[in-house]
Amino acid sequence: FNATKVFIHQAKAAFKFPFNEVLSITPTLNIRNDRTIVLSTDRRSLQQPDKFINWAGVKLELTFDNVTEKGVNLYNGARWKMFFERYQEIGKVETDINMVGLDFRNCQKIHRDIIWAFRVAGSSSFGNRKLVYYLGGVDNWATIGSATDENGDDKKFDFDQNIAQNQNYSFQALATNMRGFKQNSRNGNTFAAINNEIRIPIIKYFSKKPIKSEFWGNLQVVGFGDIGTAWTGNNPFSDENAFNTVTTIDGPLTIRLENKKNPIIGSYGFGFRTKIWGYFGRFDYAYGVEDGQVLEPRVHLSLGLDF
């Protein structure tokens, strides 16, 4: 239970080999050193030595991209990437972490500058050690004011969802976007998500003159729908999924409840996008849907392009 600080140093070398103007393969070699320092809070922690872990890794990506840019966050065309990634602790055989994944995106013009953007993404981790994916929320999610809500719960992360203790998780990652939910609404070593957006540059669409203001020129109204899940085991409906089990300990009693939740969650809503002081800001107002029930709306404020 000691407090620790981790320093990570890594070196990468990437080599891109294009087949043509839109298709390429990219192998990446990686060497990484993790140094864990036990912070001194008493005499015992002061005497604890630093711990070093050295990793070697390789990543292989096949990438297709024929997208043309119509404006900020407005594209035409398709882009996709398939990848395989492996890390191995140097000098130890049974420490491998492997990941495979796919991210496919297509942007289709509906009328003039109105764009329908579609994305399907998924990834799976396997090996002696694994990566746990937390499904929910958005990238670069900003918290305004207190980090907890009026009930004292974390605004961004759902600590009530169980995380499997028999998967030997070593690293963690966010699986986004799933608006209308907190991070960790579903978790596991595999995830899949589908995102749809209709992007309407409202001022630009109706204006007949050039717009000088970055704020008004990039203002977009967005309607969206998300669906996805994360799981452990062979499929999302497997009994191995930790979110299907609630364990309560009360003195000598240990109660285990099998609740059989629907592993698939979804959301819908609307949002606004624009550029503020050089940053692309996002506002999303989302209704989550879980077990056929529409949840209370949730607001997401974030920074970043794309989904």
C-alpha positions in Angstrom: 0.0 0.0 0.0 3.0 2.3 -0.4 2.7 5.5 -2.5 4.8 5.2 -5.6 5.9 7.2 -8.6 6.6 5.7 -12.0 9.1 7.1 -14.5 8.8 5.7 -18.1 11.6 6.1 -20.7 11.1 4.7 -24.2 12.7 4.8 -27.6 10.8 4.0 -30.8 11.8 3.5 -34.4 9.0 3.4 -37.1 9.5 2.5 -40.7 6.7 3.2 -43.2 6.5 1.3 -46.5 3.8 2.6 -48.9 2.2 0.3 -51.5 0.6 3.3 -53.2 -0.7 6.8 -52.4 -3.3 5.6 -49.9 -2.1 2.2 -48.5 0.9 1.6 -46.4 2.4 -0.8 -43.8 4.3 0.5 -40.7 6.4 -1.6 -38.4 7.5 0.0 -35.1 10.2 -1.2 -32.7 10.0 -0.2 -29.1 12.3 -0.3 -26.1 10.8 0.8 -22.8 12.1 1.1 -19.2 9.7 1.5 -16.2 11.2 2.7 -13.0 9.0 2.5 -9.9 10.1 4.6 -6.9 8.5 4.0 -3.5 7.8 7.4 -2.0 9.3 7.9 1.5 6.5 8.1 4.1 8.3 6.2 6.9 11.6 4.4 7.6 10.5 1.2 5.9 9.4 2.9 2.7 12.6 5.0 2.7 14.7 1.8 2.5 12.7 0.2 -0.3 14.8 -0.1 -3.5 13.6 1.2 -6.8 12.1 -1.4 -9.1 13.0 -1.6 -12.8 11.1 -3.3 -15.6 12.4 -3.4 -19.2 10.1 -4.1 -22.1 10.7 -4.8 -25.8 7.9 -4.3 -28.2 6.8 -4.5 -31.8 3.8 -3.0 -33.6 2.6 -3.7 -37.1 0.0 -1.4 -38.7 -1.7 -1.7 -42.1 -3.2 1.8 -42.9 -5.6 3.0 -45.7 -6.4 6.7 -46.0 -8.0 8.5 -49.0 -9.7 11.2 -47.0 -10.0 14.8 -48.3 -10.5 17.7 -45.9 -13.6 19.9 -46.4 -13.0 21.9 -43.3 -12.1 21.5 -39.6 -13.5 18.1 -38.6 -15.3 17.8 -41.9 -14.0 15.1 -44.3 -14.9 13.1 -47.3 -13.6 9.5 -47.9 -12.5 6.5 -45.8 -9.6 5.6 -43.6 -9.0 2.5 -41.7 -6.2 0.8 -39.7 -5.6 -2.8 -38.6 -2.8 -3.5 -36.1 -1.0 -6.1 -34.1 1.1 -5.1 -31.0 3.2 -7.2 -28.7 5.2 -6.4 -25.6 7.6 -8.7 -23.8 9.4 -8.1 -20.5 13.1 -8.6 -21.3 14.5 -11.7 -19.6 11.1 -13.2 -18.6 9.2 -15.5 -21.0 5.7 -15.5 -19.4 5.2 -11.8 -19.5 3.9 -11.2 -23.0 1.1 -8.7 -23.8 -0.6 -9.0 -27.2 -3.2 -6.7 -28.8 -5.0 -6.8 -32.1 -7.4 -4.2 -33.3 -9.3 -2.4 -36.1 -10.5 1.2 -36.5 -12.6 1.9 -39.7 -14.0 5.4 -40.5 -16.0 6.7 -43.4 -17.2 10.2 -44.0 -19.9 10.7 -46.6 -21.2 14.1 -47.9 -25.0 14.4 -47.5 -25.4 17.9 -49.0 -22.7 20.5 -49.5 -20.8 20.7 -46.2 -23.2 18.4 -44.2 -21.3 15.2 -43.4 -22.3 11.8 -42.1 -19.4 10.3 -40.2 -19.3 6.6 -39.3 -16.8 4.7 -37.2 -16.5 1.1 -36.0 -13.6 0.1 -33.8 -12.5 -2.8 -31.7 -9.6 -4.4 -30.0 -8.7 -7.5 -28.0 -5.8 -8.2 -25.6 -4.4 -11.7 -24.9 -1.4 -13.4 -23.5 0.0 -14.1 -20.0 -0.7 -10.4 -19.2 -3.5 -8.4 -20.6 -4.8 -4.9 -21.2 -8.1 -3.9 -19.6 -10.4 -1.6 -21.7 -12.7 0.8 -19.9 -15.7 1.6 -22.1 -17.5 4.9 -21.6 -17.1 8.7 -21.8 -15.1 10.7 -24.4 -11.5 11.5 -25.2 -10.0 14.4 -23.3 -13.0 14.7 -21.1 -12.8 17.9 -19.0 -14.3 18.1 -15.5 -15.7 21.5 -14.5 -15.5 22.3 -10.8 -15.4 19.4 -8.3 -14.4 15.9 -9.4 -17.4 14.4 -7.7 -21.1 14.9 -8.1 -23.8 15.9 -5.5 -23.8 12.2 -4.3 -20.1 12.2 -3.7 -19.5 9.8 -6.7 -16.8 10.3 -9.2 -18.1 12.3 -12.2 -16.0 10.5 -14.8 -15.3 6.9 -13.6 -17.7 4.3 -12.5 -16.1 2.5 -9.5 -19.2 0.4 -8.9 -18.4 -1.9 -11.9 -16.4 -5.0 -11.1 -13.1 -5.6 -12.8 -12.1 -9.3 -13.3 -9.4 -10.3 -10.9 -8.4 -13.5 -12.8 -7.1 -11.9 -16.0 -3.7 -10.7 -14.8 -4.3 -7.1 -16.1 -1.1 -5.1 -16.3 -2.1 -2.0 -18.3 -5.3 -0.1 -18.9 -6.8 2.0 -21.7 -10.0 3.9 -22.4 -12.3 2.6 -25.1 -14.2 5.6 -26.4 -16.5 7.1 -27.5 -19.5 6.1 -25.6 -21.3 9.2 -24.6 -24.0 9.2 -21.9 -21.9 7.0 -19.7 -19.0 7.2 -17.3 -15.7 5.5 -18.0 -15.8 1.9 -16.9 -19.5 1.4 -17.7 -18.3 -1.8 -19.2 -14.8 -3.3 -19.1 -12.8 -6.3 -20.3 -9.9 -7.4 -22.4 -12.0 -7.0 -25.6 -14.2 -4.1 -26.7 -16.2 -3.1 -29.8 -18.0 0.2 -30.5 -19.9 1.9 -33.3 -20.2 5.7 -33.6 -22.4 7.7 -35.9 -22.5 11.5 -36.3 -24.3 14.0 -38.6 -22.0 17.1 -38.7 -23.7 20.3 -39.8 -21.5 23.5 -40.0 -24.6 25.6 -39.4 -23.2 29.1 -40.1 -21.0 28.0 -43.0 -23.8 26.1 -44.6 -26.2 29.1 -44.8 -23.6 31.9 -45.3 -23.1 33.3 -48.8 -20.0 35.2 -47.7 -16.6 34.1 -46.3 -16.6 33.9 -42.5 -13.6 35.6 -40.8 -14.4 34.4 -37.2 -13.0 31.0 -36.2 -15.7 30.5 -33.7 -18.6 31.1 -36.1 -16.9 29.6 -39.2 -16.2 26.3 -37.4 -19.4 26.1 -35.4 -21.1 22.7 -36.0 -24.3 21.2 -34.7 -24.0 17.4 -34.3 -26.5 14.6 -33.9 -25.0 11.3 -32.8 -25.6 7.7 -31.8 -23.2 5.3 -30.1 -23.4 1.5 -29.3 -20.8 -0.8 -27.9 -19.6 -3.1 -25.2 -16.5 -4.5 -23.5 -16.2 -8.0 -22.2 -14.1 -10.9 -20.8 -14.3 -14.4 -22.1 -15.4 -15.7 -25.5 -18.3 -13.3 -26.1 -20.1 -10.4 -24.4 -22.8 -12.7 -23.0 -20.3 -15.1 -21.3 -20.7 -15.8 -17.6 -17.0 -14.8 -17.1 -17.9 -11.1 -17.5 -17.3 -9.4 -14.2 -20.2 -6.9 -14.6 -22.6 -9.8 -14.3 -21.6 -10.5 -10.7 -22.1 -8.4 -7.6 -20.4 -9.6 -4.4 -21.4 -8.2 -1.0 -19.6 -9.0 2.2 -21.4 -8.4 5.5 -19.5 -9.8 8.5 -19.5 -13.6 8.2 -21.8 -13.5 5.1 -20.6 -13.3 1.5 -23.4 -12.8 -0.9 -22.9 -13.3 -4.7 -25.6 -12.0 -7.0 -25.7 -13.0 -10.7 -27.6 -10.1 -12.3 -27.3 -11.0 -16.0 -27.1 -7.4 -17.3 -27.3 -6.8 -21.0 -23.6 -6.2 -22.0 -24.5 -3.9 -24.9 -25.0 -0.2 -24.1 -25.9 2.7 -26.4 -26.6 6.4 -26.4 -28.0 9.2 -28.5 -28.0 13.0 -28.3 -26.8 16.2 -29.8 -23.8 18.4 -29.5 -21.9 21.5 -30.6 -18.3 21.8 -32.0 -16.2 24.9 -32.7 -12.8 26.4 -32.4 -12.1 28.5 -29.3 -8.7 30.2 -28.8 -7.1 27.8 -31.2 -8.6 24.7 -29.6 -11.4 22.6 -31.0 -14.0 22.3 -28.2 -16.8 19.8 -28.0 -20.1 19.9 -26.1 -22.2 16.7 -26.0 -25.6 16.2 -24.4 -26.2 12.5 -24.3 -28.9 10.0 -23.2 -27.5 6.6 -22.3 -29.5 3.5 -22.9 -28.9 0.4 -20.7 -31.1 -2.7 -20.3 -33.7 -1.0 -22.4 -34.0 2.0 -20.1 -33.1 5.6 -21.0 -30.8 7.1 -18.4 -30.6 10.6 -17.1 -28.8 12.8 -19.6 -25.1 13.4 -19.2 -23.0 16.4 -20.4 -19.5 15.9 -21.9 -17.1 18.8 -22.4 -13.9 17.8 -24.2 -11.2 19.0 -26.5 -10.1 17.3 -29.7 -11.0 16.5 -33.3 -12.9 13.6 -34.9 -15.1 11.3 -32.8 
